Amino acid sequence: FRLFMAVLCTKLSSSMTIFPKNENGVPFLYDYQIKGMFKDSAGMLKRSPGSKSSKIKAYKKEIDGLIFVEPRKIPFALSGPIGDCQRPLRASTPQGDRVALADSETVPAGSSITFEIILLNKDLEPAVREWLDYGALRGVGQWRNSGKGRFTWEEIE
């Protein structure tokens, strides 16, 4: 099934987290980042009784072996210039609390990606839809826990 997904934020380099870029300088997501979002979604929804994910025994193996995302590099259709997001990172260490500044590239709201999800087990389709719905709330990418990378999705033929 083919998808259109509008996404908001991130990925990694030296002191600034950046998106990988293709040969034309266009930022993209790797296929494994989408599969990682599926694993994160399945892991959280497994805790929700009655969810499709709660019925899948070894969800990571199922995602790794039965669900594939194409293309490998999923380019963004940007709705404007790439921005950046700076925020504090807080950590409690044995030497005391520490704060550092993190800086990441962001794609502008309204940007989109289009990719295909190949299911080798069609019984997983309801779960994939559930993961996409959950991902829309949580986000995709490195900073999804902070609300970055939230998206809407739609199936396209």
C-alpha positions as CSV (number, residue, x, y, z in Angstrom):
1,F,0.0,0.0,0.0
2,R,1.4,3.4,-0.8
3,L,1.4,6.3,1.6
4,F,1.7,10.0,1.6
5,M,3.0,11.4,4.9
6,A,3.5,15.0,5.9
7,V,6.2,15.2,8.5
8,L,7.8,17.9,10.8
9,C,11.5,17.1,12.2
10,T,15.2,15.4,12.4
11,K,18.6,13.1,12.0
12,L,22.6,13.2,12.8
13,S,26.2,14.7,12.3
14,S,29.0,16.2,14.5
15,S,27.6,19.0,16.7
16,M,24.4,19.5,14.9
17,T,21.9,16.8,14.1
18,I,21.2,16.9,10.4
19,F,19.2,15.0,7.8
20,P,21.1,12.9,5.3
21,K,21.0,14.5,1.9
22,N,20.8,12.8,-1.5
23,E,23.1,13.7,-4.5
24,N,20.9,16.7,-5.2
25,G,21.1,18.0,-1.6
26,V,17.5,17.0,-0.8
27,P,17.0,15.8,2.8
28,F,15.5,12.3,3.2
29,L,14.6,9.6,5.7
30,Y,15.9,6.1,5.5
31,D,13.5,3.2,5.2
32,Y,14.7,1.9,8.6
33,Q,13.5,5.1,10.3
34,I,10.0,4.3,9.3
35,K,10.4,0.7,10.5
36,G,11.9,2.1,13.7
37,M,8.7,4.2,14.2
38,F,6.6,1.0,13.6
39,K,8.6,-0.8,16.3
40,D,8.2,2.1,18.7
41,S,4.5,2.3,18.0
42,A,4.0,-1.4,18.3
43,G,5.9,-1.5,21.6
44,M,3.8,1.2,23.2
45,L,0.5,0.0,21.8
46,K,1.3,-3.6,23.0
47,R,0.5,-2.2,26.4
48,S,-2.9,-1.1,25.3
49,P,-5.4,-3.9,25.8
50,G,-7.6,-4.5,22.7
51,S,-5.1,-2.9,20.3
52,K,-4.0,-4.7,17.1
53,S,-0.5,-4.6,18.4
54,S,-1.3,-6.4,21.7
55,K,-2.1,-9.5,19.6
56,I,1.3,-9.7,17.9
57,K,3.7,-11.9,19.8
58,A,7.2,-11.0,18.5
59,Y,6.4,-7.6,16.9
60,K,10.1,-6.7,16.2
61,K,10.6,-10.0,14.3
62,E,7.4,-9.5,12.4
63,I,8.3,-5.9,11.4
64,D,11.9,-6.9,10.5
65,G,10.9,-9.9,8.4
66,L,7.5,-9.3,7.0
67,I,7.2,-5.5,6.5
68,F,9.4,-3.6,4.0
69,V,9.5,0.1,3.2
70,E,10.5,1.4,-0.2
71,P,12.4,3.3,-1.5
72,R,15.5,3.0,0.8
73,K,16.0,6.7,0.7
74,I,12.7,8.6,1.1
75,P,13.1,12.2,0.0
76,F,11.2,15.1,1.4
77,A,9.1,17.4,-0.8
78,L,10.0,20.5,1.2
79,S,7.4,23.3,1.7
80,G,10.1,25.8,2.5
81,P,13.7,26.1,3.7
82,I,15.3,23.8,6.3
83,G,15.3,25.3,9.7
84,D,16.9,24.4,13.0
85,C,15.7,23.6,16.5
86,Q,17.7,24.3,19.6
87,R,16.7,22.9,23.0
88,P,18.4,22.0,26.3
89,L,19.3,18.5,27.1
90,R,19.2,17.7,30.8
91,A,20.9,14.8,32.5
92,S,21.4,13.7,36.1
93,T,24.9,12.3,36.5
94,P,26.9,11.1,39.5
95,Q,28.7,14.5,39.3
96,G,25.4,16.3,39.5
97,D,22.8,17.7,37.0
98,R,24.1,18.8,33.6
99,V,22.6,20.8,30.9
100,A,23.8,21.0,27.3
101,L,22.4,22.6,24.2
102,A,21.3,20.4,21.3
103,D,20.8,21.7,17.8
104,S,19.0,19.8,15.0
105,E,17.8,20.6,11.5
106,T,14.1,20.6,10.9
107,V,12.0,20.3,7.8
108,P,9.2,22.9,7.7
109,A,5.6,22.0,8.5
110,G,3.8,21.1,5.3
111,S,6.7,19.1,3.9
112,S,5.9,15.5,2.9
113,I,7.3,12.1,2.0
114,T,5.8,9.4,-0.1
115,F,6.8,5.8,0.3
116,E,5.4,2.3,-0.1
117,I,4.8,-0.3,2.6
118,I,5.2,-3.9,1.4
119,L,3.4,-6.5,3.6
120,L,4.4,-10.1,3.2
121,N,1.6,-11.0,5.7
122,K,-1.6,-9.1,4.8
123,D,-3.0,-9.8,8.3
124,L,-0.6,-7.1,9.6
125,E,-2.3,-4.4,7.6
126,P,-4.6,-3.3,10.5
127,A,-1.6,-3.1,12.8
128,V,0.3,-1.0,10.3
129,R,-2.6,1.4,10.1
130,E,-2.7,1.5,13.9
131,W,1.0,2.3,14.1
132,L,0.7,5.1,11.5
133,D,-2.2,6.6,13.6
134,Y,-0.1,6.3,16.7
135,G,2.9,7.7,14.9
136,A,0.9,10.7,13.9
137,L,0.5,11.5,17.6
138,R,4.1,10.7,18.7
139,G,6.1,11.5,15.6
140,V,8.9,10.0,13.5
141,G,12.7,10.6,13.9
142,Q,15.1,11.3,16.6
143,W,13.2,13.9,18.6
144,R,9.7,12.2,18.4
145,N,9.4,12.0,22.2
146,S,9.5,15.9,22.3
147,G,6.7,16.2,19.8
148,K,8.9,16.7,16.7
149,G,8.1,14.7,13.6
150,R,4.4,14.6,14.0
151,F,2.5,13.9,10.8
152,T,-0.7,13.2,9.0
153,W,-0.9,10.2,6.7
154,E,-3.1,9.1,3.9
155,E,-3.2,6.1,1.6
156,I,-2.8,6.7,-2.0
157,E,-3.4,4.3,-4.9
